[in-house]
Amino acid sequence: MTTTSASRHTGWQPPEPALSVRQVLTLERVLAGEPEVVAGAGQLDRPVRWVHVAEAADVGVMLSGGEMVLTTGVLLAGDEAAQAEYVRSLHRAEAAAVVLGLGRAFPTTPEVMRRAAERCGLPMVVLHRPFPFAELTEEVQSRLVRRKFAAISLSESVRTDLTGLITSGAPLQRLLDEIARHSGCPVVVTNLAHRVLGTAGERSAVDDVLRDWERIARQAWGYLPGRSGTGGGTAGDGWIQAELGGRGERWGRLLLCGHRGDSATGQLLADRAAEALVLHRMLGGTSVHSWEEQSAQSLLTDLVSGVVPARQLLPRARAAGLPVNRRTFVPLVVPGGDPVQVERLLRVLGLPGLVAELADGVLAVLLSLARDQQAEALTAHFAARLRTGGAAEGAVVATAGPRTAWDDVPAGLREARHVADAVADSAAVLDLPAVVRLKDVHLRGLIRLLRDDPQVQSFAERELDGLLREAEPELLNVLRTYLATGRNKSRTAQLHHVSRPALYRRLEAIQTRLGVDLDDFEQAASVHIALLAHDAQQG
């Protein structure tokens, strides 16, 4: 997978990776010794943690791994068994490489040592010219110390920046963006089921990751053993994780995808980032569920807006846990619904879907059903349970009908939103089915579509001028109910809790102010259209 670093846009560059054996061999001081790789040429990218000068035959017991061992072999000359064991001991100690200076002890490359190093896969380098080991030690050690200091400095910088964002009340996405800026690679946060809760980084690079998310998740977390706390690990190729949790409980993971620096620096970054995310959750009183809701909200908002093509959002939907292959999608909009209870109802009914509250408080639900399931029957059952079970009691459940193509989902969500808007003002007085569709909103739907037309606005103002100019909200409400109920006086009086004579007096006042006869069908229809347009504009 190809990823493009976010540092291209920020100007920030991660610390250089730790020195490898190959890089050490390119230093000027080493080149002066005419180095030759005689064994383990395929292992030259091993990181060098330290440089150690040692002549003792049992040097392996003094190593802790990652050292480049420099020797003249003076204590090994003439003893082939000791030479072979010397190389094997370095291999057991996980040394990075062995560098042998040719001279009195070994005028030429010792074949026994070379063969043993080749069998072990240990890089072995011989120096053909005399070389002061102290100079190489000083050069490499100073470079390693500078890199170590840079990593620590970066760690503190990340901690400071993220803590500042948390104390200022920044949202989760702002923290993830900052983590991506420091790491220079895509960042993904998931729950324990590998469902993506948040991402950050250059959009194209993130999309590359999400497009192959199922394989990546299996590879990353199949490779790494689970550990409690905020521990983590590396899956190679810059894929670095840190676990999210505290008090002995894990609840999520952070993944740096394709980090270009060395693994130690990357792990340090991941650990600092994980600490910040845990702190953000604790101080903000948020939960993993709220992060899941934010992820669904971002996805559904992008689908409704149409700013991002639906095809580009497909990887995000799949990574968020929504089944997308050979599915039937049912877009629903529920004004005033409780997202937590709606999600709970979906789990009870065994219906996969995304739930999110959009910017203006409207609840969007996207169901994903198998092709052989009865979409309309399941939608009606879900809506009935929704309206009677407390999750959205009495609310309008608007839909655009099933969609079998993912590319049609955005238009379906917008249509469902339009249907919900069209009946929102008069749902209580209209005899609506459990699931309301475009065909159920009739004239209201058309007026909603035309509400921003200047001529429609002018028409509404002209027809309702007598009530609007006098600011008569009570009379407007009576008129609205009277027309919505098909000019049913008994029903209107009942809904407004007034007597029939009192209602007659109010209707008379309305007709006087508007200069119309509401018993005349055409005049009543004109006023009704104007009132629908006025309500749509105000909404």
HELIX and SHEET records of a PDB file:
HELIX    1   1 SER A    7  THR A   10  1                                   4    
HELIX    2   2 VAL A   21  VAL A   24  1                                   4    
HELIX    3   3 GLU A   28  LEU A   31  1                                   4    
HELIX    4   4 ALA A   41  GLN A   43  5                                   3    
HELIX    5   5 VAL A   59  MET A   62  5                                   4    
HELIX    6   6 GLU A   80  ARG A   92  1                                  13    
HELIX    7   7 GLU A  111  CYS A  120  1                                  10    
HELIX    8   8 PHE A  133  THR A  167  1                                  35    
HELIX    9   9 LEU A  172  SER A  183  1                                  12    
HELIX   10  10 ARG A  203  ARG A  211  1                                   9    
HELIX   11  11 TRP A  213  TYR A  223  1                                  11    
HELIX   12  12 SER A  263  GLY A  284  1                                  22    
HELIX   13  13 VAL A  288  SER A  305  1                                  18    
HELIX   14  14 ALA A  310  ALA A  319  1                                  10    
HELIX   15  15 PRO A  339  LEU A  349  1                                  11    
HELIX   16  16 ALA A  375  THR A  388  1                                  14    
HELIX   17  17 TRP A  406  ASP A  408  5                                   3    
HELIX   18  18 VAL A  409  ALA A  424  1                                  16    
HELIX   19  19 LEU A  438  LEU A  450  1                                  13    
HELIX   20  20 PRO A  454  GLU A  463  1                                  10    
HELIX   21  21 ASP A  465  ARG A  469  1                                   5    
HELIX   22  22 PRO A  473  ALA A  484  1                                  12    
HELIX   23  23 LYS A  489  HIS A  496  1                                   8    
HELIX   24  24 ARG A  500  LEU A  514  1                                  15    
HELIX   25  25 PHE A  521  GLN A  538  1                                  18    
SHEET    1   A 5 PRO A  35  ALA A  39  0                                        
SHEET    2   A 5 MET A 124  LEU A 127 -1                                        
SHEET    3   A 5 ALA A  97  GLY A 101  1                                        
SHEET    4   A 5 GLU A  67  THR A  71  1                                        
SHEET    5   A 5 TRP A  50  VAL A  53  1                                        
SHEET    1   B 5 VAL A 196  ALA A 200  0                                        
SHEET    2   B 5 VAL A 187  THR A 190 -1                                        
SHEET    3   B 5 GLU A 249  LEU A 256 -1                                        
SHEET    4   B 5 ILE A 240  GLY A 246 -1                                        
SHEET    5   B 5 GLY A 232  THR A 234 -1                                        
SHEET    1   C 4 GLY A 353  GLU A 357  0                                        
SHEET    2   C 4 VAL A 362  ALA A 370 -1                                        
SHEET    3   C 4 ARG A 327  PRO A 335 -1                                        
SHEET    4   C 4 ALA A 398  THR A 399 -1                                        
END                                                                             
